[in-house]
Amino acid sequence: MVSKNNLTVYWTLFVYDQWQMYIAATSNGLCYVGSPNKPFEELSNWVKKRFPNSVLTQDEEKLQPYTVELAEYLRGQRKTFTMPLDLYGTPFQLSVWNALRKIPYGQTQSYSEIAEHIQKPASVRAVGAAIGANPVLILVPCHRVIGKNGTLTGYRGGLEMKKQLLQLESVSSLMEGAPCMSK
């Protein structure tokens, strides 16, 4: 196994519609999906902090399976992701991120429901902080977490992106359940 200090982190710029997001992966899986329309420095700073002495290498081909799945999701053609993730965080953060991955497509949960799910009901604020530190937007679906009263709350990608992702999932779920109309 490669240590965090000798790691190659592969990256590319994923462009879809009005969004441009830097994404990155190690040889083990996707480790980062950046905020839309943010500069390369967001990715490079994240990598420097998580993987000191690592090498950042642009490689569209290596990231292509991830960009294909992301584009399919954004077109409403994919509800689950099959590509591996390589998540780095504290044990608490990893438990929160794993709980997020269990929220079904087209559904939402509150921060307190996530805290209950990981059996830490008094840790709602810490759950919020862990969600805010999620390095893999969309694939670790923190956009599916809303306030207890149903309001949209903070999102690293911005509230407009969060609203669009939830709307996409809502419309795709409705379309799937609609009866076929034929003449």
N, C-alpha and C positions, 0 to 999 in steps of 0.2 A: 504494500500500500504506500502511496506517495504521501509524504508529510505535507502539512499545510504550507510549509515554507518553500517547497520546491514545486509547487503546483502550477500547472498551466491553466489559465482561465480563458476559454474561448468566448468571443463575443461577436455580435452582429447588430446592425440596426434593423429592427422590424418595423415595417411601414404598412399601415392598414388605414385606409380612408383618411381621416384627419389626424390620426395618431402616429407618432414616431416614438418607438420605445427601444432602448438598448436592452438586449437580453444576453445572458451569459450562462455558460455551462462548464462544468469540469468533465473529466472523462467518465465520472459517475452519474451525471445527470444535470438537469437545469438547476442553477443556483440563484438566478437573479432575473427578474423582469422589472425594468425601470418604470418610473412615472412617465406618462406621455409628454412628449415635446420638451423634455429636460435635456440639458447638455450632457455630453460624454462624461464630464467631471462627476456627475452623480454616480455613475457606474465605477469610474476609476477610484473615487474616494471610498466607496463601499468595499471594493476589492482590497485596497490598501489596508483598510481597517480590519477586515476579516482574514486576509491571507497575506501577511507581510512577506516580502521577498518573492511573491508569485509573479508569473509572467502573464501579461494580458496579450492575447493574440487574436487578431480578427480572423474569423473563419466562417464564412457564410455556409459553406458546405456542411460543416460539422453541426451547425445550428439549424439546418434546413428541416429536419424532422419536427423540431419544436415550432418553427415558424409556420409549417403546414398545419399543425394541430391548432395553433393560436388563430390562424386565419379561418379555419373551418369553424371554430367556436364563434368567432365574431360574425360569421355569416349565418349563424344559427344552425349549422350542420353538425355540430359536435356538442355533446353534453358532458362527456367525461374525457379525461386526458389519459393516454397510455404511456407517454414518455416518462422515464424515471426523473425524480427530483433528487437533488443533493443539497439538503437543507442544513445550515449551520446556525445553531442558537443554543441557548441554555436549555436544560431539560424542561423547564417550565414553558419556555417559548415553543419548543418542539411539541409539547403536549397540546398547547393551544392551536398551533398550526395543523396538527393532525386532527383535532376536533373540527376545525374549519373545513378540512377536506371531506368530512362526513356530512356536511350540510348538503342536502339534495339540491340538484339543479332546479332553479325556479322557486326556491324557498328561502326564507330568511330566519335568522335566530337573533336573539338579543345577547348583549354582553353577559347578562346574568345567566342566560341559558347555557352559554359556553362555559361559564364558571361552574355551573352545576354539573355539566357534562364531564368536566375534568375533575370533579369531586373537590373543588375548592370554592364553595359558594361565597365565601367572604372576600374573594380575590378579584372582584369585578374590575377595579381600577388596574390591577396588574394584568388582567386579561386584556384590557384596552391597550395597555402599553405594549404587550406582546403582539397584539394584532397590528399596531402601528409600526412595529419592527419587522413585519412580514416582508421578506425580500423578494417574494415571487408573486407579484400581482396576478390576478385572474386564475392561475392554476391552483394557488392556495387561496380560495375564494373569500377573502376578507370583505369583499363588496357585499356579501350576503349577510353581514352583521349590521343590525340596526339598533337604534335606541329602544329601551323598554316600552316607550309610548308609541313606537312605530315610526319615529322620525329618522331621516337619514342623518348619520353622524359622520365625523371625519373619515377621510380616505386619502391615502398617500397619492393616489392618482387624481384626486380632486372630486368634489361632490358631483360635478357634471358627468364625469366618467362613471362614477358609481351608479348614478341614476340611469345612464344609458345601458350599463351592463345588466342591471336589474330589469329594465324594460325589455332588453333583448331576451333574457331568460323567460320573462313572463309571456311575451308574444310567442316564443318558440314552444313553450309548454301548452299554450292555448291552441296553437296551430296543430299540434300533435293530437290533441284531444278532440279536434273538430271532426264532425262526420264528413265523409267524402261526398261531394256533390257531383252527380253525373246526370247527364240528360239522356 
